[in-house]
Amino acid sequence: VPARSSPGFDSLSTQAALFIMYYMLQSGMSFYMKFVTAKLEVTKALRGVPASFLVTCVQQSVCFCLVLLLLILSRVVGRPYAPKRLNRREGLTVMALGVGFSFNIGLNLFA
């Protein structure tokens, strides 16, 4: 009986699961930020932070700190994360996604 090879990250079901996980985590982070900033008293008459720029900034800062923590922890446990070198096509894809995400955040701030 031949051994079954486990599918890598290139299988469609794995990519779909990662995609769904990303959106669930983003939604969770948005609800978390809403919970944190809704309790803050800005003035006596104003409760909660009405500034979407502040919320986005804090959310991005928290995510950046979490990524840094994961990178540090990966070195502590002895399996340091090492990103692969991207070829030209992959680099352009990453840049295009970055521009898309930036536009998405910018348009959400104006909504």
N, C-alpha and C positions, 0 to 999 in steps of 0.2 A: 504494500500500500504506500503510494508516494506521500511524502509529507506535504501538508497544506502550508503554503506560504502566507504569512499574515500580510494584509494590504498595508501599504505605507500611507503617508499623508497625501498621496496622489489619488486615492480612491474617491469616488464621488460622494459616498456616504460620509466619509471622514471630513471632506471639505464642507459638506452641508452642516455637519455637526459643529464644526469650528465656526462657521458663519452664524449659526443660531446662537452659539455660546457668546460670540462677540456682541451681538445685539442684546442678549439678555444681560451681560455685564454692563454694557453702556446704559441700558435702562435702569439697572440697579444703581449705578453711579449717579444718574440723574435724580432718582428718588432720594438717594442718600443726601445729595447736595440740597435738594428741596427741603428735606427734613432739618438739616443743619441750619440753613439760612432762614427758614421760616420762623425759628424761635428767637432770632436775634432782634433786640430792640434798638432801632436806629434812632428814634426820638420818642418823646412821650406819646405822640399821636401816631407814630408809624412803627408797626411791628413787622419784621421780615425785611429782607434785602430785595428791593425791586430792580436791581441792576443785573441784567443778563450777562454783561461783560465780566462782572466780578465772579459770578457763578461759573462761567466758562473758564476763567483764569484759574480759579481754585480747583476746579475739576481736573484741568490739564496738569496742574502742579501736583495734585495727589496721585494721578496716574504716573507721572514722571518719577515721583518718589517711590512708588510701588515697583516700577521697573528697575530702578537703581537697587532697591532692596533685594529683588530677585537675583540680580546680577551678582551682588555681594554674597548672598547666601549660596549661590551656585559655586563660588570660589571656596567658601568655607567648608562645604561638604565634599570638596575634592573633585567636582565635575564642572569645571568652569565653562561657561557659555562662550562659544566662539562662533561668531556669525560667518557665514560663507561669503566668499567674494562673488559679487554679482557681475554678470556680463552686461554688455551694453543694453540689450533688449530688456533684461530684468531691471536694470537701473532706471530706464525710461518708464517702465511700468510702475515702479515704486514712486517715481516723481509724479506721474500722472495721478496715481491714487492720492498722493499728498496734496496735490492741487485740488482734486475733487473733495477731499475731506476739509480742506481750508475753505473752499467755497460753501460747503455744507454748513460749517460752523458759522461763517460770516452771515449767511442768509438766515440761519436760525436766530442769530442775535438781533436781526432787524425785524423779526416776526413778532 
